[in-house]
Amino acid sequence: MTFCQTFVVVLTVHFFLPTFLLAQTMYRQVDLLVTGGTVVTMDGSRTILDDGAVAVKGDTIVAVGPRPELEGKYAAAQMIDATGKLVLPGFINGHTHVAMTLFRGLHDDVTLNDWLYKYIFPAEAKNVNEEFVRWGTRLAAAEQIRGGVTTFADMYYFEDAVAEETKAAGMRGVLGETFIDFPAPDNKTEAEMLAYTERFLKKWQGDPLIHAAVAPHSIYTCSRKTLQDSAALARKYHAPILIHTAEMKKEWEDSRKQNGMSPVQYLDKIGLLGPDVVSAHCIFVDEADRKTLAQKQVGCVHNPSSNMMIASGVSPVAEMRAAGVAVGLGTDGPAGSNNDLDLMEEIDLAAKLAKITKMDPLALNAKAVVEMATIDGARALHMEKEVGSLEPGKKADLILISLDEPNAVPMYDIYAQLAYALKGSDVETVVIGGRIVMRDRKLLTLNQAEAMAKARQYKKAIAASLGMQ
Ligand SMILES: [Zn+2]
């Protein structure tokens, strides 16, 4: 080695190597960096960053802050440029029955009671099997991801198949196996329901995406014993309990007659209510009921499209929020009581339904309904430590919404734009648990064309089974 070569080696070791190592330590390696755009964090202070960034490692957010600061700190394997777009926590659909996409539009413009007993229960008995549930869930996953939904709560049959398809699509789900007092498409007796659900709860324990849950359908389809047995099973496995609550006048009247009290008071009396319960609808809830729901830390899910379509009534959302109840938003349906899974439509309608009901445009504002679709939706599902806002330590569930659309300009107020102007179809990119599941409107985890073709096939078979043509 000549003197010159030695000099180069010494120079390399003493100068370049430390510089290289310094650079390595200066930049923290992460998996995904979303840079630029307006980051609507929905954190405790409702921070909005005009030129923000989000750093993700594995399935978790490690930093949220100004773009220049994060770009100077993190190096990422994957980048998403969000310049000119909104970056939000993924929307939370707090109540639905995803496999029912295959019954979309089957029988509309009837009462809930007629829809359930004359149409949907018979249609389910003839058509629902595990394969049906898988295809319905795939179709729903495509629709929900397209609309920016990253977490949903579901109540149906063959929920283990819903869980498998939800996980395959890369979505997060609180998925409740239904208990109901008649032979269901999957389990014919309460004993079978208990055995199936216990296997289901055991199988998904600790899964990062799937929260297996127990779903006693309602007080009008479940005996006290079914309600209590299913809740006891849920509590044995620390699983959430999903239930339709005070969703129709008849349910309230029957409960007053049979139990001498409202549905909420009855559920409380039999020990069902607690901080693990998610109550869908909560329409017929008076002041005492609201106090009970708040005290028992029950999460409630408001479904404005469904309530309007079936004319069930109007949930006192503002009063529930004022009483300290966590209120999320749901699509319900997607058959008979809504017919789509577009949560942005629910954001819009939740505000407008409250306004028209009270004849007061201040009844529920844009910011409140965006909260209901994100952080309050997470609180309603008891998942606020996991999702609902863009903050370090939470799961990396985020969406990019285009602002380069005729309906998106000009923008004076972000929450008003989200609530009243932007549409589900403006969602461009969706990340769930750090995984990009839709990029520039292209689904990456699902075969949408195949799911749609299957849906058209199912329509023919279902119509034939009911003697329709
Ligand atoms: Zn429902």
Residues whose N, C-alpha, C, O or C-beta is under 5 A from the ligand:
A	BS01	ZN	D332
